[in-house]
């Protein structure tokens, strides 16, 4: 894949692989609460393109920002960091 500028890369866990060539990745981030100053876990789910259908539920993956591939898909799966146990 060609490198075109600075594209965002994030890592997360695959929560669904039921679609053809698409995975759903859950990304966690910590946000400090403005009043209570505690860190809160926030999650967001991204749909990512998986050309070879190689990801399974529970895999930790790296996804990279890309052009719109469908109505909801804006990310591509770059690599699998860790396989599900």
N, CA, C and O atoms as a Maestro MAE file, in Angstrom:
{
 s_m_m2io_version
 :::
 2.0.0
}

f_m_ct {
 s_m_title
 :::
 protein
 m_atom[340] {
  # First column is atom index #
  i_m_mmod_type
  r_m_x_coord
  r_m_y_coord
  r_m_z_coord
  i_m_residue_number
  s_m_chain_name
  s_m_pdb_residue_name
  s_m_pdb_atom_name
  i_m_atomic_number
  :::
  1 25 0.837 -1.174 0.000 1 A "UNK " " N  " 7
  2 3 0.000 0.000 0.000 1 A "UNK " " CA " 6
  3 2 0.887 1.244 0.000 1 A "UNK " " C  " 6
  4 15 1.871 1.302 0.737 1 A "UNK " " O  " 8
  5 25 0.553 2.214 -0.801 2 A "UNK " " N  " 7
  6 3 1.329 3.449 -0.871 2 A "UNK " " CA " 6
  7 2 1.073 4.300 0.365 2 A "UNK " " C  " 6
  8 15 -0.014 4.264 0.941 2 A "UNK " " O  " 8
  9 25 2.078 5.062 0.763 3 A "UNK " " N  " 7
  10 3 1.927 5.983 1.881 3 A "UNK " " CA " 6
  11 2 1.602 7.351 1.309 3 A "UNK " " C  " 6
  12 15 2.368 7.904 0.519 3 A "UNK " " O  " 8
  13 25 0.457 7.894 1.714 4 A "UNK " " N  " 7
  14 3 0.014 9.185 1.190 4 A "UNK " " CA " 6
  15 2 -0.224 10.141 2.344 4 A "UNK " " C  " 6
  16 15 -1.321 10.174 2.901 4 A "UNK " " O  " 8
  17 25 0.773 10.910 2.707 5 A "UNK " " N  " 7
  18 3 0.604 11.893 3.757 5 A "UNK " " CA " 6
  19 2 0.498 11.251 5.124 5 A "UNK " " C  " 6
  20 15 0.851 10.086 5.310 5 A "UNK " " O  " 8
  21 25 0.007 12.024 6.078 6 A "UNK " " N  " 7
  22 3 -0.134 11.539 7.448 6 A "UNK " " CA " 6
  23 2 -1.543 11.003 7.652 6 A "UNK " " C  " 6
  24 15 -2.497 11.767 7.797 6 A "UNK " " O  " 8
  25 25 -1.660 9.683 7.660 7 A "UNK " " N  " 7
  26 3 -2.950 9.061 7.900 7 A "UNK " " CA " 6
  27 2 -3.008 8.571 9.331 7 A "UNK " " C  " 6
  28 15 -2.030 8.034 9.852 7 A "UNK " " O  " 8
  29 25 -4.160 8.755 9.970 8 A "UNK " " N  " 7
  30 3 -4.322 8.322 11.354 8 A "UNK " " CA " 6
  31 2 -4.293 6.810 11.429 8 A "UNK " " C  " 6
  32 15 -4.889 6.129 10.595 8 A "UNK " " O  " 8
  33 25 -3.604 6.287 12.420 9 A "UNK " " N  " 7
  34 3 -3.628 4.857 12.699 9 A "UNK " " CA " 6
  35 2 -4.032 4.672 14.150 9 A "UNK " " C  " 6
  36 15 -3.541 5.372 15.036 9 A "UNK " " O  " 8
  37 25 -4.926 3.728 14.387 10 A "UNK " " N  " 7
  38 3 -5.359 3.427 15.738 10 A "UNK " " CA " 6
  39 2 -5.449 1.911 15.890 10 A "UNK " " C  " 6
  40 15 -5.574 1.184 14.905 10 A "UNK " " O  " 8
  41 25 -5.383 1.447 17.127 11 A "UNK " " N  " 7
  42 3 -5.483 0.006 17.367 11 A "UNK " " CA " 6
  43 2 -6.714 -0.270 18.209 11 A "UNK " " C  " 6
  44 15 -7.135 0.551 19.024 11 A "UNK " " O  " 8
  45 25 -7.277 -1.441 17.992 12 A "UNK " " N  " 7
  46 3 -8.469 -1.830 18.722 12 A "UNK " " CA " 6
  47 2 -8.697 -3.324 18.615 12 A "UNK " " C  " 6
  48 15 -7.870 -4.059 18.075 12 A "UNK " " O  " 8
  49 25 -9.826 -3.757 19.134 13 A "UNK " " N  " 7
  50 3 -10.167 -5.176 19.171 13 A "UNK " " CA " 6
  51 2 -11.341 -5.426 18.231 13 A "UNK " " C  " 6
  52 15 -12.310 -4.667 18.216 13 A "UNK " " O  " 8
  53 25 -11.245 -6.498 17.448 14 A "UNK " " N  " 7
  54 3 -12.318 -6.859 16.527 14 A "UNK " " CA " 6
  55 2 -13.486 -7.415 17.332 14 A "UNK " " C  " 6
  56 15 -13.320 -8.364 18.099 14 A "UNK " " O  " 8
  57 25 -14.679 -6.818 17.156 15 A "UNK " " N  " 7
  58 3 -15.865 -7.290 17.863 15 A "UNK " " CA " 6
  59 2 -16.846 -7.993 16.933 15 A "UNK " " C  " 6
  60 15 -17.756 -8.675 17.405 15 A "UNK " " O  " 8
  61 25 -16.678 -7.840 15.611 16 A "UNK " " N  " 7
  62 3 -17.551 -8.528 14.663 16 A "UNK " " CA " 6
  63 2 -16.796 -8.758 13.363 16 A "UNK " " C  " 6
  64 15 -16.062 -7.892 12.887 16 A "UNK " " O  " 8
  65 25 -16.997 -9.966 12.791 17 A "UNK " " N  " 7
  66 3 -16.414 -10.274 11.489 17 A "UNK " " CA " 6
  67 2 -17.451 -10.950 10.595 17 A "UNK " " C  " 6
  68 15 -17.096 -11.702 9.687 17 A "UNK " " O  " 8
  69 25 -18.718 -10.685 10.848 18 A "UNK " " N  " 7
  70 3 -19.795 -11.372 10.141 18 A "UNK " " CA " 6
  71 2 -20.010 -10.871 8.720 18 A "UNK " " C  " 6
  72 15 -20.562 -11.592 7.889 18 A "UNK " " O  " 8
  73 25 -19.586 -9.651 8.430 19 A "UNK " " N  " 7
  74 3 -19.765 -9.107 7.083 19 A "UNK " " CA " 6
  75 2 -18.646 -9.582 6.166 19 A "UNK " " C  " 6
  76 15 -17.581 -9.984 6.635 19 A "UNK " " O  " 8
  77 25 -18.887 -9.534 4.865 20 A "UNK " " N  " 7
  78 3 -17.885 -9.943 3.892 20 A "UNK " " CA " 6
  79 2 -16.884 -8.806 3.696 20 A "UNK " " C  " 6
  80 15 -17.268 -7.701 3.314 20 A "UNK " " O  " 8
  81 25 -15.614 -9.071 3.952 21 A "UNK " " N  " 7
  82 3 -14.512 -8.118 3.789 21 A "UNK " " CA " 6
  83 2 -14.650 -6.881 4.676 21 A "UNK " " C  " 6
  84 15 -14.095 -5.828 4.362 21 A "UNK " " O  " 8
  85 25 -15.384 -7.005 5.774 22 A "UNK " " N  " 7
  86 3 -15.552 -5.892 6.709 22 A "UNK " " CA " 6
  87 2 -15.459 -6.418 8.130 22 A "UNK " " C  " 6
  88 15 -15.994 -7.479 8.453 22 A "UNK " " O  " 8
  89 25 -14.765 -5.652 8.982 23 A "UNK " " N  " 7
  90 3 -14.707 -5.970 10.402 23 A "UNK " " CA " 6
  91 2 -15.160 -4.744 11.187 23 A "UNK " " C  " 6
  92 15 -15.079 -3.618 10.695 23 A "UNK " " O  " 8
  93 25 -15.630 -4.966 12.394 24 A "UNK " " N  " 7
  94 3 -15.978 -3.874 13.296 24 A "UNK " " CA " 6
  95 2 -14.943 -3.875 14.407 24 A "UNK " " C  " 6
  96 15 -14.745 -4.884 15.083 24 A "UNK " " O  " 8
  97 25 -14.279 -2.729 14.592 25 A "UNK " " N  " 7
  98 3 -13.186 -2.609 15.554 25 A "UNK " " CA " 6
  99 2 -13.608 -1.655 16.669 25 A "UNK " " C  " 6
  100 15 -14.054 -0.538 16.409 25 A "UNK " " O  " 8
  101 25 -13.463 -2.110 17.912 26 A "UNK " " N  " 7
  102 3 -13.797 -1.297 19.083 26 A "UNK " " CA " 6
  103 2 -12.518 -0.672 19.613 26 A "UNK " " C  " 6
  104 15 -11.573 -1.376 19.970 26 A "UNK " " O  " 8
  105 25 -12.491 0.664 19.664 27 A "UNK " " N  " 7
  106 3 -11.310 1.408 20.092 27 A "UNK " " CA " 6
  107 2 -11.627 2.081 21.429 27 A "UNK " " C  " 6
  108 15 -12.656 2.738 21.589 27 A "UNK " " O  " 8
  109 25 -10.715 1.898 22.377 28 A "UNK " " N  " 7
  110 3 -10.893 2.445 23.715 28 A "UNK " " CA " 6
  111 2 -9.969 3.636 23.907 28 A "UNK " " C  " 6
  112 15 -8.828 3.631 23.443 28 A "UNK " " O  " 8
  113 25 -10.473 4.667 24.600 29 A "UNK " " N  " 7
  114 3 -9.611 5.789 24.963 29 A "UNK " " CA " 6
  115 2 -9.991 6.268 26.351 29 A "UNK " " C  " 6
  116 15 -11.134 6.112 26.781 29 A "UNK " " O  " 8
  117 25 -9.026 6.853 27.051 30 A "UNK " " N  " 7
  118 3 -9.259 7.371 28.389 30 A "UNK " " CA " 6
  119 2 -9.448 8.879 28.320 30 A "UNK " " C  " 6
  120 15 -8.647 9.592 27.715 30 A "UNK " " O  " 8
  121 25 -10.527 9.359 28.953 31 A "UNK " " N  " 7
  122 3 -10.850 10.780 28.956 31 A "UNK " " CA " 6
  123 2 -11.015 11.227 30.398 31 A "UNK " " C  " 6
  124 15 -11.672 10.549 31.188 31 A "UNK " " O  " 8
  125 25 -10.431 12.347 30.743 32 A "UNK " " N  " 7
  126 3 -10.530 12.853 32.105 32 A "UNK " " CA " 6
  127 2 -11.858 13.592 32.284 32 A "UNK " " C  " 6
  128 15 -12.193 14.475 31.494 32 A "UNK " " O  " 8
  129 25 -12.605 13.231 33.315 33 A "UNK " " N  " 7
  130 3 -13.886 13.870 33.596 33 A "UNK " " CA " 6
  131 2 -13.633 15.303 34.053 33 A "UNK " " C  " 6
  132 15 -12.791 15.538 34.919 33 A "UNK " " O  " 8
  133 25 -14.360 16.265 33.475 34 A "UNK " " N  " 7
  134 3 -14.066 17.674 33.793 34 A "UNK " " CA " 6
  135 2 -14.332 18.065 35.249 34 A "UNK " " C  " 6
  136 15 -13.615 18.905 35.794 34 A "UNK " " O  " 8
  137 25 -15.334 17.481 35.883 35 A "UNK " " N  " 7
  138 3 -15.667 17.863 37.256 35 A "UNK " " CA " 6
  139 2 -14.994 16.974 38.294 35 A "UNK " " C  " 6
  140 15 -14.491 17.466 39.304 35 A "UNK " " O  " 8
  141 25 -14.983 15.666 38.050 36 A "UNK " " N  " 7
  142 3 -14.500 14.737 39.057 36 A "UNK " " CA " 6
  143 2 -13.043 14.344 38.886 36 A "UNK " " C  " 6
  144 15 -12.476 13.693 39.764 36 A "UNK " " O  " 8
  145 25 -12.429 14.721 37.784 37 A "UNK " " N  " 7
  146 3 -10.996 14.489 37.513 37 A "UNK " " CA " 6
  147 2 -10.602 13.012 37.564 37 A "UNK " " C  " 6
  148 15 -9.456 12.675 37.859 37 A "UNK " " O  " 8
  149 25 -11.566 12.141 37.274 38 A "UNK " " N  " 7
  150 3 -11.266 10.724 37.152 38 A "UNK " " CA " 6
  151 2 -11.193 10.386 35.663 38 A "UNK " " C  " 6
  152 15 -11.798 11.052 34.823 38 A "UNK " " O  " 8
  153 25 -10.439 9.341 35.364 39 A "UNK " " N  " 7
  154 3 -10.348 8.918 33.978 39 A "UNK " " CA " 6
  155 2 -11.457 7.926 33.668 39 A "UNK " " C  " 6
  156 15 -11.675 6.964 34.406 39 A "UNK " " O  " 8
  157 25 -12.147 8.173 32.574 40 A "UNK " " N  " 7
  158 3 -13.277 7.358 32.152 40 A "UNK " " CA " 6
  159 2 -12.915 6.686 30.837 40 A "UNK " " C  " 6
  160 15 -12.323 7.310 29.956 40 A "UNK " " O  " 8
  161 25 -13.274 5.402 30.705 41 A "UNK " " N  " 7
  162 3 -13.044 4.698 29.450 41 A "UNK " " CA " 6
  163 2 -14.182 5.018 28.494 41 A "UNK " " C  " 6
  164 15 -15.355 4.855 28.832 41 A "UNK " " O  " 8
  165 25 -13.829 5.473 27.305 42 A "UNK " " N  " 7
  166 3 -14.825 5.703 26.269 42 A "UNK " " CA " 6
  167 2 -14.491 4.810 25.090 42 A "UNK " " C  " 6
  168 15 -13.322 4.587 24.775 42 A "UNK " " O  " 8
  169 25 -15.538 4.296 24.437 43 A "UNK " " N  " 7
  170 3 -15.361 3.381 23.322 43 A "UNK " " CA " 6
  171 2 -16.053 3.934 22.091 43 A "UNK " " C  " 6
  172 15 -17.075 4.613 22.183 43 A "UNK " " O  " 8
  173 25 -15.474 3.629 20.931 44 A "UNK " " N  " 7
  174 3 -16.123 3.944 19.662 44 A "UNK " " CA " 6
  175 2 -15.854 2.772 18.732 44 A "UNK " " C  " 6
  176 15 -14.792 2.153 18.798 44 A "UNK " " O  " 8
  177 25 -16.816 2.465 17.863 45 A "UNK " " N  " 7
  178 3 -16.672 1.340 16.955 45 A "UNK " " CA " 6
  179 2 -16.520 1.853 15.524 45 A "UNK " " C  " 6
  180 15 -17.290 2.699 15.069 45 A "UNK " " O  " 8
  181 25 -15.521 1.331 14.829 46 A "UNK " " N  " 7
  182 3 -15.264 1.696 13.440 46 A "UNK " " CA " 6
  183 2 -15.429 0.465 12.561 46 A "UNK " " C  " 6
  184 15 -15.071 -0.643 12.960 46 A "UNK " " O  " 8
  185 25 -15.972 0.661 11.362 47 A "UNK " " N  " 7
  186 3 -15.998 -0.411 10.377 47 A "UNK " " CA " 6
  187 2 -14.758 -0.269 9.519 47 A "UNK " " C  " 6
  188 15 -14.445 0.821 9.041 47 A "UNK " " O  " 8
  189 25 -14.053 -1.369 9.324 48 A "UNK " " N  " 7
  190 3 -12.790 -1.350 8.585 48 A "UNK " " CA " 6
  191 2 -12.804 -2.421 7.508 48 A "UNK " " C  " 6
  192 15 -13.451 -3.458 7.651 48 A "UNK " " O  " 8
  193 25 -12.083 -2.155 6.432 49 A "UNK " " N  " 7
  194 3 -12.001 -3.076 5.297 49 A "UNK " " CA " 6
  195 2 -10.940 -4.142 5.576 49 A "UNK " " C  " 6
  196 15 -9.808 -3.826 5.943 49 A "UNK " " O  " 8
  197 25 -11.319 -5.395 5.399 50 A "UNK " " N  " 7
  198 3 -10.416 -6.536 5.584 50 A "UNK " " CA " 6
  199 2 -10.490 -7.358 4.298 50 A "UNK " " C  " 6
  200 15 -11.347 -8.230 4.158 50 A "UNK " " O  " 8
  201 25 -9.598 -7.078 3.379 51 A "UNK " " N  " 7
  202 3 -9.671 -7.647 2.027 51 A "UNK " " CA " 6
  203 2 -9.644 -9.167 2.019 51 A "UNK " " C  " 6
  204 15 -10.372 -9.787 1.243 51 A "UNK " " O  " 8
  205 25 -8.828 -9.780 2.859 52 A "UNK " " N  " 7
  206 3 -8.649 -11.231 2.818 52 A "UNK " " CA " 6
  207 2 -9.538 -11.980 3.812 52 A "UNK " " C  " 6
  208 15 -9.435 -13.202 3.920 52 A "UNK " " O  " 8
  209 25 -10.394 -11.284 4.528 53 A "UNK " " N  " 7
  210 3 -11.235 -11.905 5.564 53 A "UNK " " CA " 6
  211 2 -10.403 -12.722 6.555 53 A "UNK " " C  " 6
  212 15 -10.790 -13.830 6.926 53 A "UNK " " O  " 8
  213 25 -9.256 -12.172 6.985 54 A "UNK " " N  " 7
  214 3 -8.360 -12.926 7.860 54 A "UNK " " CA " 6
  215 2 -8.555 -12.639 9.339 54 A "UNK " " C  " 6
  216 15 -8.040 -13.387 10.170 54 A "UNK " " O  " 8
  217 25 -9.277 -11.587 9.700 55 A "UNK " " N  " 7
  218 3 -9.478 -11.241 11.109 55 A "UNK " " CA " 6
  219 2 -10.607 -12.048 11.711 55 A "UNK " " C  " 6
  220 15 -11.576 -12.395 11.035 55 A "UNK " " O  " 8
  221 25 -10.466 -12.344 13.007 56 A "UNK " " N  " 7
  222 3 -11.487 -13.047 13.765 56 A "UNK " " CA " 6
  223 2 -11.824 -12.228 15.005 56 A "UNK " " C  " 6
  224 15 -11.057 -11.351 15.405 56 A "UNK " " O  " 8
  225 25 -12.956 -12.512 15.602 57 A "UNK " " N  " 7
  226 3 -13.391 -11.795 16.801 57 A "UNK " " CA " 6
  227 2 -12.352 -11.992 17.901 57 A "UNK " " C  " 6
  228 15 -11.920 -13.114 18.164 57 A "UNK " " O  " 8
  229 25 -11.956 -10.892 18.542 58 A "UNK " " N  " 7
  230 3 -10.973 -10.944 19.615 58 A "UNK " " CA " 6
  231 2 -9.571 -10.561 19.194 58 A "UNK " " C  " 6
  232 15 -8.721 -10.318 20.051 58 A "UNK " " O  " 8
  233 25 -9.299 -10.498 17.879 59 A "UNK " " N  " 7
  234 3 -7.973 -10.095 17.413 59 A "UNK " " CA " 6
  235 2 -7.728 -8.622 17.709 59 A "UNK " " C  " 6
  236 15 -8.639 -7.801 17.601 59 A "UNK " " O  " 8
  237 25 -6.495 -8.290 18.081 60 A "UNK " " N  " 7
  238 3 -6.105 -6.882 18.227 60 A "UNK " " CA " 6
  239 2 -5.470 -6.458 16.907 60 A "UNK " " C  " 6
  240 15 -4.515 -7.080 16.443 60 A "UNK " " O  " 8
  241 25 -6.011 -5.384 16.297 61 A "UNK " " N  " 7
  242 3 -5.584 -4.975 14.956 61 A "UNK " " CA " 6
  243 2 -5.225 -3.496 14.924 61 A "UNK " " C  " 6
  244 15 -5.606 -2.728 15.807 61 A "UNK " " O  " 8
  245 25 -4.485 -3.114 13.890 62 A "UNK " " N  " 7
  246 3 -4.188 -1.712 13.600 62 A "UNK " " CA " 6
  247 2 -4.989 -1.342 12.362 62 A "UNK " " C  " 6
  248 15 -4.928 -2.030 11.343 62 A "UNK " " O  " 8
  249 25 -5.744 -0.243 12.458 63 A "UNK " " N  " 7
  250 3 -6.489 0.234 11.297 63 A "UNK " " CA " 6
  251 2 -5.970 1.611 10.908 63 A "UNK " " C  " 6
  252 15 -5.506 2.378 11.752 63 A "UNK " " O  " 8
  253 25 -6.056 1.909 9.616 64 A "UNK " " N  " 7
  254 3 -5.538 3.160 9.095 64 A "UNK " " CA " 6
  255 2 -6.647 3.873 8.331 64 A "UNK " " C  " 6
  256 15 -7.451 3.235 7.651 64 A "UNK " " O  " 8
  257 25 -6.685 5.184 8.444 65 A "UNK " " N  " 7
  258 3 -7.689 5.998 7.791 65 A "UNK " " CA " 6
  259 2 -7.547 5.897 6.274 65 A "UNK " " C  " 6
  260 15 -6.434 5.812 5.755 65 A "UNK " " O  " 8
  261 25 -8.673 5.908 5.568 66 A "UNK " " N  " 7
  262 3 -8.620 5.832 4.104 66 A "UNK " " CA " 6
  263 2 -9.784 6.616 3.512 66 A "UNK " " C  " 6
  264 15 -10.573 7.240 4.222 66 A "UNK " " O  " 8
  265 25 -9.860 6.562 2.203 67 A "UNK " " N  " 7
  266 3 -10.976 7.216 1.524 67 A "UNK " " CA " 6
  267 2 -12.263 6.458 1.844 67 A "UNK " " C  " 6
  268 15 -12.194 5.313 2.290 67 A "UNK " " O  " 8
  269 25 -13.426 7.055 1.633 68 A "UNK " " N  " 7
  270 3 -14.667 6.327 1.883 68 A "UNK " " CA " 6
  271 2 -14.787 5.106 0.978 68 A "UNK " " C  " 6
  272 15 -14.690 5.217 -0.244 68 A "UNK " " O  " 8
  273 25 -14.999 3.946 1.585 69 A "UNK " " N  " 7
  274 3 -15.126 2.705 0.837 69 A "UNK " " CA " 6
  275 2 -16.582 2.282 0.682 69 A "UNK " " C  " 6
  276 15 -16.915 1.534 -0.237 69 A "UNK " " O  " 8
  277 25 -17.438 2.747 1.560 70 A "UNK " " N  " 7
  278 3 -18.876 2.496 1.484 70 A "UNK " " CA " 6
  279 2 -19.552 3.564 2.348 70 A "UNK " " C  " 6
  280 15 -18.920 4.543 2.744 70 A "UNK " " O  " 8
  281 25 -20.825 3.368 2.631 71 A "UNK " " N  " 7
  282 3 -21.553 4.348 3.435 71 A "UNK " " CA " 6
  283 2 -20.918 4.549 4.806 71 A "UNK " " C  " 6
  284 15 -20.827 5.677 5.292 71 A "UNK " " O  " 8
  285 25 -20.474 3.446 5.436 72 A "UNK " " N  " 7
  286 3 -19.934 3.529 6.794 72 A "UNK " " CA " 6
  287 2 -18.433 3.285 6.897 72 A "UNK " " C  " 6
  288 15 -17.824 3.658 7.900 72 A "UNK " " O  " 8
  289 25 -17.818 2.669 5.887 73 A "UNK " " N  " 7
  290 3 -16.404 2.277 5.997 73 A "UNK " " CA " 6
  291 2 -15.482 3.417 5.589 73 A "UNK " " C  " 6
  292 15 -15.542 3.917 4.466 73 A "UNK " " O  " 8
  293 25 -14.618 3.819 6.539 74 A "UNK " " N  " 7
  294 3 -13.622 4.868 6.281 74 A "UNK " " CA " 6
  295 2 -12.230 4.430 6.718 74 A "UNK " " C  " 6
  296 15 -11.304 5.241 6.733 74 A "UNK " " O  " 8
  297 25 -12.072 3.160 7.074 75 A "UNK " " N  " 7
  298 3 -10.814 2.642 7.608 75 A "UNK " " CA " 6
  299 2 -10.448 1.353 6.891 75 A "UNK " " C  " 6
  300 15 -11.318 0.659 6.366 75 A "UNK " " O  " 8
  301 25 -9.150 1.032 6.871 76 A "UNK " " N  " 7
  302 3 -8.646 -0.228 6.334 76 A "UNK " " CA " 6
  303 2 -7.831 -0.919 7.424 76 A "UNK " " C  " 6
  304 15 -7.161 -0.265 8.223 76 A "UNK " " O  " 8
  305 25 -7.897 -2.237 7.444 77 A "UNK " " N  " 7
  306 3 -7.103 -2.996 8.390 77 A "UNK " " CA " 6
  307 2 -5.673 -3.073 7.852 77 A "UNK " " C  " 6
  308 15 -5.449 -3.526 6.729 77 A "UNK " " O  " 8
  309 25 -4.713 -2.629 8.659 78 A "UNK " " N  " 7
  310 3 -3.313 -2.643 8.231 78 A "UNK " " CA " 6
  311 2 -2.602 -3.918 8.659 78 A "UNK " " C  " 6
  312 15 -1.950 -4.573 7.846 78 A "UNK " " O  " 8
  313 25 -2.726 -4.273 9.944 79 A "UNK " " N  " 7
  314 3 -2.030 -5.465 10.418 79 A "UNK " " CA " 6
  315 2 -2.739 -6.024 11.650 79 A "UNK " " C  " 6
  316 15 -3.519 -5.343 12.316 79 A "UNK " " O  " 8
  317 25 -2.436 -7.283 11.921 80 A "UNK " " N  " 7
  318 3 -2.952 -7.953 13.113 80 A "UNK " " CA " 6
  319 2 -1.819 -7.977 14.137 80 A "UNK " " C  " 6
  320 15 -0.762 -8.556 13.888 80 A "UNK " " O  " 8
  321 25 -2.044 -7.351 15.279 81 A "UNK " " N  " 7
  322 3 -1.022 -7.291 16.323 81 A "UNK " " CA " 6
  323 2 -0.989 -8.568 17.149 81 A "UNK " " C  " 6
  324 15 0.077 -9.081 17.489 81 A "UNK " " O  " 8
  325 25 -2.185 -9.072 17.466 82 A "UNK " " N  " 7
  326 3 -2.278 -10.224 18.361 82 A "UNK " " CA " 6
  327 2 -3.534 -11.013 18.010 82 A "UNK " " C  " 6
  328 15 -4.619 -10.452 17.861 82 A "UNK " " O  " 8
  329 25 -3.364 -12.312 17.882 83 A "UNK " " N  " 7
  330 3 -4.505 -13.180 17.567 83 A "UNK " " CA " 6
  331 2 -5.320 -13.452 18.831 83 A "UNK " " C  " 6
  332 15 -4.788 -13.412 19.940 83 A "UNK " " O  " 8
  333 25 -6.598 -13.726 18.659 84 A "UNK " " N  " 7
  334 3 -7.475 -14.054 19.781 84 A "UNK " " CA " 6
  335 2 -7.034 -15.398 20.387 84 A "UNK " " C  " 6
  336 15 -6.568 -16.292 19.682 84 A "UNK " " O  " 8
  337 25 -7.191 -15.507 21.671 85 A "UNK " " N  " 7
  338 3 -6.778 -16.737 22.350 85 A "UNK " " CA " 6
  339 2 -7.890 -17.768 22.335 85 A "UNK " " C  " 6
  340 15 -7.719 -18.867 22.862 85 A "UNK " " O  " 8
  :::
 }
 m_bond[339] {
  # First column is bond index #
  i_m_from
  i_m_to
  i_m_order
  :::
  1 1 2 1
  2 2 3 1
  3 3 4 2
  4 3 5 1
  5 5 6 1
  6 6 7 1
  7 7 8 2
  8 7 9 1
  9 9 10 1
  10 10 11 1
  11 11 12 2
  12 11 13 1
  13 13 14 1
  14 14 15 1
  15 15 16 2
  16 15 17 1
  17 17 18 1
  18 18 19 1
  19 19 20 2
  20 19 21 1
  21 21 22 1
  22 22 23 1
  23 23 24 2
  24 23 25 1
  25 25 26 1
  26 26 27 1
  27 27 28 2
  28 27 29 1
  29 29 30 1
  30 30 31 1
  31 31 32 2
  32 31 33 1
  33 33 34 1
  34 34 35 1
  35 35 36 2
  36 35 37 1
  37 37 38 1
  38 38 39 1
  39 39 40 2
  40 39 41 1
  41 41 42 1
  42 42 43 1
  43 43 44 2
  44 43 45 1
  45 45 46 1
  46 46 47 1
  47 47 48 2
  48 47 49 1
  49 49 50 1
  50 50 51 1
  51 51 52 2
  52 51 53 1
  53 53 54 1
  54 54 55 1
  55 55 56 2
  56 55 57 1
  57 57 58 1
  58 58 59 1
  59 59 60 2
  60 59 61 1
  61 61 62 1
  62 62 63 1
  63 63 64 2
  64 63 65 1
  65 65 66 1
  66 66 67 1
  67 67 68 2
  68 67 69 1
  69 69 70 1
  70 70 71 1
  71 71 72 2
  72 71 73 1
  73 73 74 1
  74 74 75 1
  75 75 76 2
  76 75 77 1
  77 77 78 1
  78 78 79 1
  79 79 80 2
  80 79 81 1
  81 81 82 1
  82 82 83 1
  83 83 84 2
  84 83 85 1
  85 85 86 1
  86 86 87 1
  87 87 88 2
  88 87 89 1
  89 89 90 1
  90 90 91 1
  91 91 92 2
  92 91 93 1
  93 93 94 1
  94 94 95 1
  95 95 96 2
  96 95 97 1
  97 97 98 1
  98 98 99 1
  99 99 100 2
  100 99 101 1
  101 101 102 1
  102 102 103 1
  103 103 104 2
  104 103 105 1
  105 105 106 1
  106 106 107 1
  107 107 108 2
  108 107 109 1
  109 109 110 1
  110 110 111 1
  111 111 112 2
  112 111 113 1
  113 113 114 1
  114 114 115 1
  115 115 116 2
  116 115 117 1
  117 117 118 1
  118 118 119 1
  119 119 120 2
  120 119 121 1
  121 121 122 1
  122 122 123 1
  123 123 124 2
  124 123 125 1
  125 125 126 1
  126 126 127 1
  127 127 128 2
  128 127 129 1
  129 129 130 1
  130 130 131 1
  131 131 132 2
  132 131 133 1
  133 133 134 1
  134 134 135 1
  135 135 136 2
  136 135 137 1
  137 137 138 1
  138 138 139 1
  139 139 140 2
  140 139 141 1
  141 141 142 1
  142 142 143 1
  143 143 144 2
  144 143 145 1
  145 145 146 1
  146 146 147 1
  147 147 148 2
  148 147 149 1
  149 149 150 1
  150 150 151 1
  151 151 152 2
  152 151 153 1
  153 153 154 1
  154 154 155 1
  155 155 156 2
  156 155 157 1
  157 157 158 1
  158 158 159 1
  159 159 160 2
  160 159 161 1
  161 161 162 1
  162 162 163 1
  163 163 164 2
  164 163 165 1
  165 165 166 1
  166 166 167 1
  167 167 168 2
  168 167 169 1
  169 169 170 1
  170 170 171 1
  171 171 172 2
  172 171 173 1
  173 173 174 1
  174 174 175 1
  175 175 176 2
  176 175 177 1
  177 177 178 1
  178 178 179 1
  179 179 180 2
  180 179 181 1
  181 181 182 1
  182 182 183 1
  183 183 184 2
  184 183 185 1
  185 185 186 1
  186 186 187 1
  187 187 188 2
  188 187 189 1
  189 189 190 1
  190 190 191 1
  191 191 192 2
  192 191 193 1
  193 193 194 1
  194 194 195 1
  195 195 196 2
  196 195 197 1
  197 197 198 1
  198 198 199 1
  199 199 200 2
  200 199 201 1
  201 201 202 1
  202 202 203 1
  203 203 204 2
  204 203 205 1
  205 205 206 1
  206 206 207 1
  207 207 208 2
  208 207 209 1
  209 209 210 1
  210 210 211 1
  211 211 212 2
  212 211 213 1
  213 213 214 1
  214 214 215 1
  215 215 216 2
  216 215 217 1
  217 217 218 1
  218 218 219 1
  219 219 220 2
  220 219 221 1
  221 221 222 1
  222 222 223 1
  223 223 224 2
  224 223 225 1
  225 225 226 1
  226 226 227 1
  227 227 228 2
  228 227 229 1
  229 229 230 1
  230 230 231 1
  231 231 232 2
  232 231 233 1
  233 233 234 1
  234 234 235 1
  235 235 236 2
  236 235 237 1
  237 237 238 1
  238 238 239 1
  239 239 240 2
  240 239 241 1
  241 241 242 1
  242 242 243 1
  243 243 244 2
  244 243 245 1
  245 245 246 1
  246 246 247 1
  247 247 248 2
  248 247 249 1
  249 249 250 1
  250 250 251 1
  251 251 252 2
  252 251 253 1
  253 253 254 1
  254 254 255 1
  255 255 256 2
  256 255 257 1
  257 257 258 1
  258 258 259 1
  259 259 260 2
  260 259 261 1
  261 261 262 1
  262 262 263 1
  263 263 264 2
  264 263 265 1
  265 265 266 1
  266 266 267 1
  267 267 268 2
  268 267 269 1
  269 269 270 1
  270 270 271 1
  271 271 272 2
  272 271 273 1
  273 273 274 1
  274 274 275 1
  275 275 276 2
  276 275 277 1
  277 277 278 1
  278 278 279 1
  279 279 280 2
  280 279 281 1
  281 281 282 1
  282 282 283 1
  283 283 284 2
  284 283 285 1
  285 285 286 1
  286 286 287 1
  287 287 288 2
  288 287 289 1
  289 289 290 1
  290 290 291 1
  291 291 292 2
  292 291 293 1
  293 293 294 1
  294 294 295 1
  295 295 296 2
  296 295 297 1
  297 297 298 1
  298 298 299 1
  299 299 300 2
  300 299 301 1
  301 301 302 1
  302 302 303 1
  303 303 304 2
  304 303 305 1
  305 305 306 1
  306 306 307 1
  307 307 308 2
  308 307 309 1
  309 309 310 1
  310 310 311 1
  311 311 312 2
  312 311 313 1
  313 313 314 1
  314 314 315 1
  315 315 316 2
  316 315 317 1
  317 317 318 1
  318 318 319 1
  319 319 320 2
  320 319 321 1
  321 321 322 1
  322 322 323 1
  323 323 324 2
  324 323 325 1
  325 325 326 1
  326 326 327 1
  327 327 328 2
  328 327 329 1
  329 329 330 1
  330 330 331 1
  331 331 332 2
  332 331 333 1
  333 333 334 1
  334 334 335 1
  335 335 336 2
  336 335 337 1
  337 337 338 1
  338 338 339 1
  339 339 340 2
  :::
 }
}
